[in-house]
């Protein structure tokens, strides 16, 4: 599950003639890591948002051309999720404009087991650019950087996942694959279904975090209706309804199996959730 969180924006100015990589969602969980990997190699990166220079707004196509100028590769992470109404139209239009303007490679962050995202994927595949699609499982970092952080810190994760198992995926694996796909031709035309190396229930995941952090944390399974009501108290009803239905769908058990996508892309096993929990705890993610 790859629901994104709101982000701010920064821009790094290219210092060479190397084409720029444009990153949409560039300060989110995956995009920020992709940007760090590319800049560490001295590659020019532009992180796009409404507050950026030049500004980029999904709802204002007149801003797209300037953001795409001089761009050779494009990383697409759509907020809040690729399954939202209107996402496919945005993705298709931007991907086509990007390819027409000279973008050679497009990497799309997609959702695993979500037929709702297929029209957006098709828009990238039809663009004319070399594409790589990353169908990601639920992010492990949702517990340390996303919407499950506050519940972890509060000591109680109430979530409508029951005892369904999920192959939690470390976003560093996503970033490694995306960075490679943006800079080489080896991943062109590939659709990778990405999971972690083992299945865990949400209770298992919370227990791993409790052990790594030394905190007392418990998982409390709740119904979708209860979760939707809680969301409706902190966000517009339409958004709460969308997230409730999306979580209900992706947590019905159909994703409770492993894939070899990370191994095929990187030639190594994916990072384990226990390693994520250990490293996040050591970095102070749950020390507040």
FIMIKE-296824 format. One record per residue (C-alpha): residue in one letter; residue number from 1; x, y, z. Coordinates in Angstrom, 2 decimals, always signed. Layout:
N
+--------+-----+---------+---------+---------+
! residu ! num !       x !       y !       z !
+--------+-----+---------+---------+---------+
!      A ! NUM !       X !       Y !       Z !
...
+--------+-----+---------+---------+---------+
This chain:
288
+--------+-----+---------+---------+---------+
! residu ! num !       x !       y !       z !
+--------+-----+---------+---------+---------+
!      X !   1 !   +0.00 !   +0.00 !   +0.00 !
!      X !   2 !   +1.54 !   +3.20 !   -1.12 !
!      X !   3 !   -0.62 !   +6.03 !   +0.15 !
!      X !   4 !   +1.51 !   +9.13 !   +0.33 !
!      X !   5 !   +1.71 !  +11.97 !   +2.86 !
!      X !   6 !   +1.68 !  +15.71 !   +2.05 !
!      X !   7 !   +5.10 !  +17.08 !   +1.20 !
!      X !   8 !   +7.01 !  +20.33 !   +0.87 !
!      X !   9 !   +9.41 !  +21.04 !   -1.95 !
!      X !  10 !  +12.96 !  +21.97 !   -2.73 !
!      X !  11 !  +14.87 !  +22.26 !   -5.99 !
!      X !  12 !  +18.49 !  +21.45 !   -6.72 !
!      X !  13 !  +19.91 !  +23.26 !   -9.73 !
!      X !  14 !  +21.78 !  +21.15 !  -12.28 !
!      X !  15 !  +25.51 !  +21.88 !  -12.44 !
!      X !  16 !  +26.24 !  +19.82 !  -15.56 !
!      X !  17 !  +24.66 !  +19.18 !  -18.92 !
!      X !  18 !  +23.28 !  +15.86 !  -17.68 !
!      X !  19 !  +19.49 !  +15.87 !  -18.14 !
!      X !  20 !  +17.57 !  +16.54 !  -14.96 !
!      X !  21 !  +15.44 !  +13.95 !  -13.19 !
!      X !  22 !  +12.07 !  +15.38 !  -12.18 !
!      X !  23 !  +10.67 !  +13.84 !   -9.00 !
!      X !  24 !   +7.01 !  +14.21 !   -8.16 !
!      X !  25 !   +6.46 !  +13.38 !   -4.51 !
!      X !  26 !  +10.11 !  +14.26 !   -4.01 !
!      X !  27 !  +10.03 !  +14.85 !   -0.28 !
!      X !  28 !   +7.73 !  +11.95 !   +0.51 !
!      X !  29 !   +8.87 !   +8.57 !   +1.79 !
!      X !  30 !  +10.03 !   +7.20 !   -1.57 !
!      X !  31 !  +10.75 !  +10.36 !   -3.54 !
!      X !  32 !  +13.08 !  +11.84 !   -0.93 !
!      X !  33 !  +15.13 !   +8.66 !   -0.91 !
!      X !  34 !  +15.30 !   +8.57 !   -4.70 !
!      X !  35 !  +16.46 !  +12.19 !   -4.71 !
!      X !  36 !  +19.19 !  +11.48 !   -2.16 !
!      X !  37 !  +20.48 !   +8.55 !   -4.19 !
!      X !  38 !  +20.68 !  +10.58 !   -7.38 !
!      X !  39 !  +22.23 !  +13.69 !   -5.83 !
!      X !  40 !  +24.81 !  +11.51 !   -4.06 !
!      X !  41 !  +25.93 !  +10.47 !   -7.55 !
!      X !  42 !  +26.13 !  +14.09 !   -8.67 !
!      X !  43 !  +23.04 !  +13.84 !  -10.87 !
!      X !  44 !  +20.77 !  +16.89 !  -11.22 !
!      X !  45 !  +17.36 !  +16.59 !   -9.56 !
!      X !  46 !  +14.28 !  +18.81 !   -9.64 !
!      X !  47 !  +11.65 !  +18.26 !   -6.96 !
!      X !  48 !   +8.26 !  +19.47 !   -8.12 !
!      X !  49 !   +5.40 !  +21.01 !   -6.15 !
!      X !  50 !   +3.16 !  +24.06 !   -6.12 !
!      X !  51 !   +5.72 !  +25.90 !   -3.95 !
!      X !  52 !   +8.69 !  +24.91 !   -6.12 !
!      X !  53 !  +10.67 !  +26.87 !   -8.67 !
!      X !  54 !   +9.24 !  +26.49 !  -11.21 !
!      X !  55 !   +5.93 !  +25.63 !   -9.55 !
!      X !  56 !   +4.08 !  +22.44 !  -10.43 !
!      X !  57 !   +0.39 !  +21.85 !   -9.82 !
!      X !  58 !   -1.39 !  +18.67 !  -10.88 !
!      X !  59 !   -4.59 !  +20.69 !  -11.33 !
!      X !  60 !   -2.98 !  +23.37 !  -13.53 !
!      X !  61 !   -1.52 !  +21.94 !  -16.73 !
!      X !  62 !   -0.04 !  +25.34 !  -17.61 !
!      X !  63 !   +2.61 !  +24.68 !  -14.92 !
!      X !  64 !   +3.77 !  +21.38 !  -16.35 !
!      X !  65 !   +5.91 !  +22.55 !  -19.28 !
!      X !  66 !   +8.31 !  +24.60 !  -17.17 !
!      X !  67 !   +8.71 !  +21.79 !  -14.63 !
!      X !  68 !   +9.51 !  +19.35 !  -17.46 !
!      X !  69 !  +12.00 !  +21.60 !  -19.25 !
!      X !  70 !  +15.40 !  +19.92 !  -19.56 !
!      X !  71 !  +14.14 !  +16.72 !  -17.93 !
!      X !  72 !  +15.40 !  +13.35 !  -19.12 !
!      X !  73 !  +13.80 !  +11.07 !  -16.54 !
!      X !  74 !  +10.65 !  +11.29 !  -14.42 !
!      X !  75 !   +9.69 !   +9.68 !  -11.12 !
!      X !  76 !   +5.94 !   +9.71 !  -10.45 !
!      X !  77 !   +4.50 !   +9.28 !   -6.95 !
!      X !  78 !   +0.94 !  +10.57 !   -6.88 !
!      X !  79 !   -0.58 !  +12.08 !   -3.73 !
!      X !  80 !   -2.64 !  +10.92 !   -1.93 !
!      X !  81 !   -2.87 !   +7.66 !   -3.86 !
!      X !  82 !   -2.85 !   +6.50 !   -7.46 !
!      X !  83 !   -6.33 !   +5.03 !   -6.96 !
!      X !  84 !   -8.07 !   +8.37 !   -6.32 !
!      X !  85 !  -10.54 !   +9.63 !   -8.93 !
!      X !  86 !   -8.78 !  +11.80 !  -11.49 !
!      X !  87 !   -5.32 !  +10.34 !  -10.92 !
!      X !  88 !   -5.30 !   +8.34 !  -14.15 !
!      X !  89 !   -6.21 !  +11.37 !  -16.26 !
!      X !  90 !   -3.42 !  +13.41 !  -14.65 !
!      X !  91 !   -0.85 !  +10.65 !  -15.04 !
!      X !  92 !   -1.75 !   +9.96 !  -18.68 !
!      X !  93 !   -1.63 !  +13.62 !  -19.67 !
!      X !  94 !   +1.64 !  +14.34 !  -17.88 !
!      X !  95 !   +3.35 !  +11.17 !  -19.13 !
!      X !  96 !   +2.42 !  +11.97 !  -22.73 !
!      X !  97 !   +3.58 !  +15.58 !  -22.40 !
!      X !  98 !   +6.80 !  +14.42 !  -20.80 !
!      X !  99 !   +7.55 !  +11.90 !  -23.56 !
!      X ! 100 !   +6.68 !  +14.41 !  -26.27 !
!      X ! 101 !   +9.08 !  +16.87 !  -24.62 !
!      X ! 102 !  +12.03 !  +14.48 !  -24.62 !
!      X ! 103 !  +11.75 !  +12.54 !  -21.35 !
!      X ! 104 !  +13.30 !   +9.13 !  -22.03 !
!      X ! 105 !  +12.42 !   +7.21 !  -18.85 !
!      X ! 106 !   +9.38 !   +7.26 !  -16.54 !
!      X ! 107 !   +9.19 !   +5.32 !  -13.28 !
!      X ! 108 !   +5.74 !   +5.06 !  -11.71 !
!      X ! 109 !   +5.09 !   +4.15 !   -8.08 !
!      X ! 110 !   +1.94 !   +2.05 !   -8.15 !
!      X ! 111 !   -0.07 !   -0.09 !   -5.76 !
!      X ! 112 !   +0.05 !   -3.86 !   -5.41 !
!      X ! 113 !   -3.20 !   -5.71 !   -5.94 !
!      X ! 114 !   -5.16 !   -2.55 !   -6.79 !
!      X ! 115 !   -7.06 !   -2.78 !  -10.09 !
!      X ! 116 !   -8.07 !   +0.84 !   -9.49 !
!      X ! 117 !   -4.54 !   +1.93 !  -10.49 !
!      X ! 118 !   -4.40 !   +0.10 !  -13.82 !
!      X ! 119 !   -5.68 !   +3.05 !  -15.91 !
!      X ! 120 !   -2.86 !   +5.21 !  -14.54 !
!      X ! 121 !   -0.33 !   +2.50 !  -15.32 !
!      X ! 122 !   -1.69 !   +2.27 !  -18.87 !
!      X ! 123 !   -1.22 !   +6.01 !  -19.27 !
!      X ! 124 !   +2.49 !   +5.64 !  -18.53 !
!      X ! 125 !   +2.87 !   +2.55 !  -20.71 !
!      X ! 126 !   +1.21 !   +4.35 !  -23.64 !
!      X ! 127 !   +3.27 !   +7.54 !  -23.28 !
!      X ! 128 !   +6.07 !   +6.57 !  -25.66 !
!      X ! 129 !   +8.81 !   +6.79 !  -23.01 !
!      X ! 130 !  +10.61 !   +3.78 !  -21.57 !
!      X ! 131 !   +8.64 !   +2.87 !  -18.46 !
!      X ! 132 !   +9.14 !   +0.98 !  -15.22 !
!      X ! 133 !   +6.20 !   +0.33 !  -12.90 !
!      X ! 134 !   +6.73 !   -0.46 !   -9.23 !
!      X ! 135 !   +3.68 !   -2.12 !   -7.64 !
!      X ! 136 !   +4.48 !   -1.75 !   -3.98 !
!      X ! 137 !   +3.15 !   -3.56 !   -0.92 !
!      X ! 138 !   +2.34 !   -1.70 !   +2.31 !
!      X ! 139 !   +5.27 !   +0.50 !   +3.36 !
!      X ! 140 !   +7.06 !   -0.51 !   +6.56 !
!      X ! 141 !   +7.84 !   +3.19 !   +7.01 !
!      X ! 142 !   +4.16 !   +3.99 !   +7.45 !
!      X ! 143 !   +4.84 !   +3.06 !  +11.07 !
!      X ! 144 !   +7.78 !   +5.45 !  +11.43 !
!      X ! 145 !   +7.13 !   +8.32 !   +9.00 !
!      X ! 146 !   +3.49 !   +8.05 !   +7.99 !
!      X ! 147 !   -0.02 !   +8.00 !   +9.37 !
!      X ! 148 !   +0.66 !   +5.12 !  +11.77 !
!      X ! 149 !   +3.46 !   +6.97 !  +13.59 !
!      X ! 150 !   +1.22 !   +8.87 !  +16.00 !
!      X ! 151 !   -0.68 !   +5.71 !  +17.03 !
!      X ! 152 !   +2.64 !   +3.93 !  +17.64 !
!      X ! 153 !   +3.80 !   +6.80 !  +19.81 !
!      X ! 154 !   +0.49 !   +6.75 !  +21.66 !
!      X ! 155 !   +0.95 !   +3.05 !  +22.40 !
!      X ! 156 !   -2.12 !   +1.80 !  +20.56 !
!      X ! 157 !   -2.49 !   +1.11 !  +16.84 !
!      X ! 158 !   -6.20 !   +0.79 !  +16.10 !
!      X ! 159 !   -6.57 !   -0.28 !  +12.49 !
!      X ! 160 !   -9.09 !   -2.22 !  +10.35 !
!      X ! 161 !   -6.70 !   -4.99 !   +9.32 !
!      X ! 162 !   -7.98 !   -7.85 !  +11.48 !
!      X ! 163 !   -5.52 !  -10.72 !  +11.34 !
!      X ! 164 !   -4.74 !  -10.33 !   +7.63 !
!      X ! 165 !   -1.07 !  -10.87 !   +6.79 !
!      X ! 166 !   +0.86 !   -8.30 !   +4.76 !
!      X ! 167 !   +4.38 !   -8.56 !   +3.22 !
!      X ! 168 !   +5.54 !   -5.15 !   +4.50 !
!      X ! 169 !   +8.01 !   -3.51 !   +2.12 !
!      X ! 170 !  +10.94 !   -1.28 !   +3.07 !
!      X ! 171 !  +10.87 !   +1.93 !   +1.04 !
!      X ! 172 !  +14.66 !   +1.86 !   +0.74 !
!      X ! 173 !  +14.20 !   -1.13 !   -1.55 !
!      X ! 174 !  +11.76 !   +0.90 !   -3.65 !
!      X ! 175 !  +14.22 !   +3.79 !   -3.85 !
!      X ! 176 !  +17.09 !   +1.52 !   -4.89 !
!      X ! 177 !  +15.03 !   +0.11 !   -7.75 !
!      X ! 178 !  +13.66 !   +3.49 !   -8.81 !
!      X ! 179 !  +17.11 !   +5.10 !   -8.87 !
!      X ! 180 !  +18.42 !   +2.28 !  -11.05 !
!      X ! 181 !  +15.44 !   +2.44 !  -13.39 !
!      X ! 182 !  +15.80 !   +6.22 !  -13.79 !
!      X ! 183 !  +19.46 !   +6.00 !  -14.77 !
!      X ! 184 !  +19.85 !   +2.75 !  -16.75 !
!      X ! 185 !  +17.99 !   +0.91 !  -19.48 !
!      X ! 186 !  +18.00 !   -2.47 !  -17.73 !
!      X ! 187 !  +14.58 !   -1.99 !  -16.15 !
!      X ! 188 !  +12.82 !   -0.53 !  -19.20 !
!      X ! 189 !   +9.46 !   -2.13 !  -19.84 !
!      X ! 190 !   +9.44 !   -3.91 !  -16.48 !
!      X ! 191 !   +6.52 !   -4.15 !  -14.07 !
!      X ! 192 !   +7.77 !   -5.22 !  -10.65 !
!      X ! 193 !   +5.44 !   -6.44 !   -7.92 !
!      X ! 194 !   +7.37 !   -5.63 !   -4.75 !
!      X ! 195 !   +7.00 !   -7.22 !   -1.31 !
!      X ! 196 !   +9.08 !   -7.79 !   +1.75 !
!      X ! 197 !  +10.54 !  -11.25 !   +2.49 !
!      X ! 198 !   +7.85 !  -12.53 !   +4.88 !
!      X ! 199 !   +4.22 !  -12.14 !   +5.85 !
!      X ! 200 !   +3.27 !  -10.43 !   +9.11 !
!      X ! 201 !   -0.07 !   -9.48 !  +10.56 !
!      X ! 202 !   -0.39 !   -5.94 !  +11.87 !
!      X ! 203 !   -0.21 !   -7.43 !  +15.36 !
!      X ! 204 !   +3.10 !   -9.08 !  +14.40 !
!      X ! 205 !   +4.43 !   -5.80 !  +13.01 !
!      X ! 206 !   +3.46 !   -3.82 !  +16.10 !
!      X ! 207 !   +5.09 !   -6.47 !  +18.29 !
!      X ! 208 !   +8.31 !   -6.16 !  +16.27 !
!      X ! 209 !   +8.27 !   -2.40 !  +16.76 !
!      X ! 210 !   +7.61 !   -2.79 !  +20.49 !
!      X ! 211 !  +10.62 !   -5.10 !  +20.84 !
!      X ! 212 !  +12.91 !   -2.85 !  +18.82 !
!      X ! 213 !  +11.84 !   +0.39 !  +20.51 !
!      X ! 214 !  +11.34 !   -0.85 !  +24.06 !
!      X ! 215 !   +7.91 !   +0.78 !  +24.10 !
!      X ! 216 !   +4.63 !   -0.74 !  +25.19 !
!      X ! 217 !   +2.47 !   -0.82 !  +22.07 !
!      X ! 218 !   -0.57 !   -2.88 !  +21.26 !
!      X ! 219 !   -2.52 !   -3.50 !  +18.11 !
!      X ! 220 !   -6.30 !   -3.15 !  +18.33 !
!      X ! 221 !   -8.29 !   -4.49 !  +15.37 !
!      X ! 222 !  -11.33 !   -2.34 !  +14.60 !
!      X ! 223 !  -14.00 !   -2.40 !  +11.91 !
!      X ! 224 !  -13.86 !   -0.37 !   +8.73 !
!      X ! 225 !  -16.90 !   +1.58 !   +9.91 !
!      X ! 226 !  -15.14 !   +2.49 !  +13.16 !
!      X ! 227 !  -12.01 !   +3.54 !  +11.30 !
!      X ! 228 !  -14.00 !   +5.58 !   +8.79 !
!      X ! 229 !  -15.79 !   +7.40 !  +11.59 !
!      X ! 230 !  -12.47 !   +8.25 !  +13.21 !
!      X ! 231 !  -11.06 !   +9.54 !   +9.92 !
!      X ! 232 !  -14.16 !  +11.67 !   +9.32 !
!      X ! 233 !  -13.32 !  +13.59 !  +12.50 !
!      X ! 234 !   -9.99 !  +14.80 !  +11.10 !
!      X ! 235 !  -10.54 !  +15.07 !   +7.32 !
!      X ! 236 !  -13.29 !  +15.77 !   +4.79 !
!      X ! 237 !  -15.91 !  +13.04 !   +4.61 !
!      X ! 238 !  -15.12 !  +12.31 !   +0.95 !
!      X ! 239 !  -11.45 !  +11.68 !   +1.72 !
!      X ! 240 !  -12.33 !   +9.57 !   +4.76 !
!      X ! 241 !  -14.69 !   +7.48 !   +2.67 !
!      X ! 242 !  -12.09 !   +6.93 !   -0.05 !
!      X ! 243 !   -9.40 !   +5.79 !   +2.39 !
!      X ! 244 !  -11.81 !   +3.56 !   +4.29 !
!      X ! 245 !  -12.89 !   +1.76 !   +1.13 !
!      X ! 246 !   -9.32 !   +1.51 !   -0.17 !
!      X ! 247 !   -8.08 !   -0.04 !   +3.07 !
!      X ! 248 !  -11.05 !   -2.38 !   +3.16 !
!      X ! 249 !  -10.15 !   -3.60 !   -0.31 !
!      X ! 250 !   -6.38 !   -4.00 !   +0.03 !
!      X ! 251 !   -6.71 !   -5.67 !   +3.43 !
!      X ! 252 !   -9.15 !   -8.38 !   +2.39 !
!      X ! 253 !   -6.38 !  -10.99 !   +2.19 !
!      X ! 254 !   -5.75 !  -11.06 !   -1.57 !
!      X ! 255 !   -2.27 !   -9.56 !   -1.08 !
!      X ! 256 !   -1.21 !  -12.10 !   +1.56 !
!      X ! 257 !   +1.54 !  -13.70 !   -0.52 !
!      X ! 258 !   +5.15 !  -12.99 !   -1.39 !
!      X ! 259 !   +6.74 !  -12.08 !   -4.72 !
!      X ! 260 !  +10.31 !  -12.05 !   -6.05 !
!      X ! 261 !  +10.14 !   -8.52 !   -7.49 !
!      X ! 262 !  +12.91 !   -7.04 !   -5.33 !
!      X ! 263 !  +15.21 !   -9.97 !   -6.05 !
!      X ! 264 !  +14.60 !   -9.73 !   -9.80 !
!      X ! 265 !  +15.25 !   -5.99 !   -9.81 !
!      X ! 266 !  +18.20 !   -5.79 !   -7.41 !
!      X ! 267 !  +19.67 !   -9.28 !   -7.30 !
!      X ! 268 !  +19.23 !   -9.51 !   -3.52 !
!      X ! 269 !  +16.54 !  -10.30 !   -0.98 !
!      X ! 270 !  +14.30 !   -7.48 !   +0.25 !
!      X ! 271 !  +14.96 !   -5.96 !   +3.66 !
!      X ! 272 !  +13.16 !   -7.65 !   +6.52 !
!      X ! 273 !  +10.69 !   -5.81 !   +8.74 !
!      X ! 274 !  +12.80 !   -6.62 !  +11.80 !
!      X ! 275 !  +15.75 !   -4.80 !  +10.20 !
!      X ! 276 !  +13.54 !   -1.82 !   +9.45 !
!      X ! 277 !  +12.28 !   -1.73 !  +13.06 !
!      X ! 278 !  +15.78 !   -2.02 !  +14.48 !
!      X ! 279 !  +17.17 !   +0.75 !  +12.29 !
!      X ! 280 !  +14.17 !   +3.06 !  +12.79 !
!      X ! 281 !  +14.42 !   +2.62 !  +16.56 !
!      X ! 282 !  +18.16 !   +3.33 !  +16.49 !
!      X ! 283 !  +17.48 !   +6.49 !  +14.46 !
!      X ! 284 !  +15.02 !   +7.71 !  +17.11 !
!      X ! 285 !  +11.82 !   +7.30 !  +15.11 !
!      X ! 286 !   +9.87 !   +6.28 !  +18.22 !
!      X ! 287 !  +11.85 !   +8.17 !  +20.89 !
!      X ! 288 !   +9.42 !  +11.03 !  +21.33 !
+--------+-----+---------+---------+---------+
